[in-house]
Amino acid sequence: MQMTSKQELKLFIEEMLVMHTAFDETKKSLESFYHAASTLRDSIGVFVVGESRTGKSRLQEELSAKFKSSRNSDGTTILPILRVQVPSKPTVKGLTSEMLAEYGDPAANKGTEQDKTRRLLHFINACQTRMIIIDEIQHFVDKTSKYRIIHHLTDWLKTLLNKSNIVVVIAGLPYAEALLYQNEQLRGRFVKTMRLPRFDWNDEDSRAEFIGLLEGFKSLLSEKFKLPDIEEDEFAYRFYLATGGLTGYVFNIIRQAAWIVIDEDRTVIRYEDIENAYLNVVNQIDQYQVSPFSDKFQLYETVQLKKAADIGKRTDEYQSETIQQAYKPRSLHEALS
């Protein structure tokens, strides 16, 4: 291996990207919506749904990197994509402050809701913003109250859609779908819902994609390191059980194993490096009593696959049917609102 600094090697690891079908298709769709934004007569909404660690954040990073901010000759900032994360206890004033801060507004925290929204609409136009990405949109849903949406926030979102000719992308956990289930007007503005699923070993096509993901990482890593055949069936199965088919866990294990090797000035990623990375990276709640990368681990037991299917899940990540069943209007007025 050609001598490379530790910092360069870690940067190489950080920038690795292996796309699978759902990720690639979602990325291409969002790029298509971005390019269509300049021709829109009305704003449109797009929903990206996925469990934690299925690639939503990396998808947003890739889009932001492709359509970067710049400055005109007169000093005007051009921000093609505005990306913001909804705080855990959101308010309209707080969220608009975050968005204004991204535009560099020195008075981002000042003003009423109406003042901030007017300034936001001004910046959207002045900075030629084509797409707004609002991440962690599940915080618009009050999961402490039978998954009822926070209407004041969704009303503001409708105002944003009504008064700007852009693409608004919202991204979040599956229970965030309550936003559209419970608000017909908002649902009508969203033209597409795209899902980033976890891989499923029991599905032949999904299993093949998961193995392909590992092959992709091995191909990239082989430029700098020697490593085991992580794409071979048994090793891939162990990787699946360890990660539950979540791409975020796959990448984090690989990254941590590479870091161990880099810090120890080695060029070979060993089996035990991957096991140590698993123990460091995967949440203890999601870990097995015996590591899936251990020789003592019992492979090919039904209970192991059931455990893998629950890795990374939170108690509030319900299926769509559960969300709809959980919500019951408390009055006729609420049902019609």
N, C-alpha and C positions, 0 to 999 in steps of 0.2 A: 504493500500500500504506500502510495506517495505521502510523504510527510505533510500533514496539515495541522494547523493549530487547533487546540481544543475548542476554541470559540467558533471557528469555521465549521468544525464537525457538528457542533451542537446546532448551529444555524442550518446546516444541511438537513439534520434530522427534523428540525422545527418546520421546515418548508416542504417536507414530503407530503404529497397528496396523491391518494389512489382513489379514483372515482368509481362508484358502482352505479348501476342503472338508475335507481331512484334519485340519487344525488345529481347525476349528470343531466337527467331529464328535467329536474326541478331547476337546476342552474340555467339550462338553455331556455326554459320557459320564462324565467325571471328576466333574463337578458332580452328576450323577445318583447316582453312587456315594457322594459325600459326603453327600447328603441321606438316603441309605438307611442310612448308618452307624449312626444311632441305633436302628435296628430289628434290627441284626444279632445273631444268637446266637453266631456265630463270625466271626473275622476273615476277610477275603478279600484276595487279592492281585491287583494289576493291573500289567501290564508295558507301558511306553511305550518303543518302540524307534525309533531314527532315527540317521542319520549326523550328524556334527558339522554345525552351522549349519542344521539343518532345523526348529528352533523349539522344542526341548524345554525349554530354559531359559525362554524367553518364555512358554510355556504355564504353567510353574510359577509364574512371577511374576504372571500374570493370576489364577490360582487364589488365591494368597496375598493378592493385593490385594482380591479379592472377599470372602474370608472372613478378615477381619482379627482380630488379637488385641484384647482389651479387658480391662477390670477390673470385677469385681463391686463392689457397695457396701461389701463387707467387705474389699476390697483384693485378693481372689483373682484371679490372672491367668487369663484364658480364652484358650487358644491352639487355635483350631479345626484349624489345619493346622500340623504340625511339618515343616519342610523342612530337610534336611541333605545335605551332599555327602560322598561317600566319599573319604577321602584316597587318594593314589596307592599307598601301602603300608599297607593297612588292617589293623587288629587290632580285636578286639571291644572292648577297653578304650578304644582311641582313638576308635572310632565312637560308643560310648555316652557318652564324655566330650563329644563334639561335640553330641550330642542333649541331654544334661543342661544344657550351657551355654546352649542355646537356650531352655530353661525358666528360666534364671537361677539354677540351682543353684550356690551359692558353693563347693561341694565337688565340682564336676564332674569334676575330675581325680583325686579320691581314691576309694579302695576297690578291691575285687576286681571281677572280671567279674560275679560273682553279685550283689554289693552294688549295683553300678551298674545292672544290669538290673532289680533290685527297685525301686530308686529311680525308674528310668525308667517302669516300669509304674505306680508311684504317681502320678507327674506326669501321665501320660496320662489317668488317671482324674480326678485333682484338677483338671486344667486343661481338662477336657472336650474333649480332642483327638479328632477324628473321623477324621482322615486323616494319615498320615505319608508324606512323599515322600522317597525315598532316591535321590539323583541320582548319576551316574557309577558305576552299579552294576557296570560292566564291570571295576572294580577288584577285584571278588570273584573274578575269573577270572585265573588265573596264566598269562598268555600266553607266559611263558618256558618253560613245561612242557607243550607240546602242548594248550594251552587247557583244562587241568584246573581245575576249580573248587576254591576254598579251602574245604574242608569245614567247618572250624571256624566260619567266618563264616556259611555257609548253615545250619548247625545252630542258630546263634544267631538267625538270621532266622526259622527255623521256630518257635523258642521264642517269639519276639515275636508271631508270628501265632497261636500256640496259647494265649497267655495274655492277649491283649487283643482286645476286640471292636471292631475298627476296620478301616479300609481302608488297606492298605499298598501304596503305589505305588512301583514301582522303575522308574528310567529310565536308559537307557544306549545305548551303541553296539551295532550288530548282533551282534558276537561275544559279547555278554553273554547271548545266548540259550542259550549253553552251560550256564548255570545251570539252566535247565529241562530241557534235553535230557539232562543227566547226573544229575538228581535227581528221581526219580518222585514222591517224597513232597512235595517243594516244588512241583513242577508241578501236583499235584492241588489246591493251595491257590490257584492263580492262575486266575481265572475268565475273564480276557480279556487278549489282547495287542493293542495298538493301535500302528500304524506311522505315522510322519511321514516320508514319502518325499521325495526330491528330485523336481523336475519333470523330465519327459522330453519333449524337443522332438519326438521321433519318434512320440509318442503324441498323437493329435489332441485328446483331451479334456484331457490334461495340458498341452499347449501352450496351449490356450485358457485354462486356469486361470492359467498363468504370465503370459499377456498381460493377463488380468483383474487379476492382482496389481499389475502395473505401472500399469494404469489407476487402480487404487485409490490407489496412492501419488501419482500425478499429481493426482488429484482433491483429496487432502488438501493437497499442497504448493501447489496453485493458490490456496489461501486466503491464502498469504503471499508466494509467489514466482511469477515467470514462468519457464517451463522448456520444453525441447523436447518434442515428441510422443514420449515414450519408449515408448508403447504401440503405435506403428505397427510394421508387420511387420518391416521391416529393422532398426529400432532395437531392437525387442524381441529379435530374433534375436541381435544383437550383445550385448545384455544377458545373454541365455541363455548364449552362448559364454563370456562373461566370468565368469559366476558358477557355471556347471555346474548351474543350476537350484536352487541352494541359497538359501533365503530369507534366511539370515543374511548372506550376501555381498551380496544385493540391497539389503537395508536398510542395511548398512554403507557401501556405495558411495553410496547416496542421502544418507545422513546426512553423510558426509564432504564430498560436493559442496555440500550446504547450508551446512555449517560454513565452507567456503572463502568462499562468498558473504556469509555473515553477518559474518565477520571483516573482509571488505573493504568492508563497508557498501554492498553491492549488493542488488538485488532480482531479478536475472535469473540463473538457473542456466544456464550456457552448456554447449555440447557439450564444450568442453575442460575444464570443471570436472569433468564426469563422468569423462572420461578420466584426469585427474590423481587423482581419488578412487580409481579402479580401481588405478592404479599404487601408491598408498599403502596401500590396504586389502587387496588380494588377495595372499596369500602368494606370494613370488617363485617358489617351486616350482610353483605353479599358474598362473603367468602364461605367456602366449605370447611368442615373440620379438618380435612386433609386436602392440601393443594391439588388441583387437577393435573399439575405438572409433576406430581410425585409418583414414584413407582408404586406406592402404597394405595394410591387412589383407585377405587373400584369403578372401572369404565363400564359403559354400556348397560347401566341400570336405569330403568324408567324414572326412578325418583331423581336421578341426576338431571335429566332433561327438564323435569318439572321445576327443579330448583333454578336451572339456567333461565327458564322463561320468566322468572320473577326477578332476576338480577336487575338492579337499577330502578325498579319500579317504586313509586311512592304510593302511600295509601290513598292519596287524592287523585291518582291518575285512573279514573274510571273509564269504562267504555261508553260509547255514545248512548246506548240504551239506558245505562244506569243514570247518566246525566238527565235524560228526559224524564225518567221515572222519579228522580229525586226532586224535581222542581214541581211545586204545586202552587198556583196563584192563591194568595190569601184573600182576594176579593175580585169581583167582576171588573172593577176599574183596573186592577193590576193585570188581569188577564187580557184586557183589551189595549193596554198601554204599550 
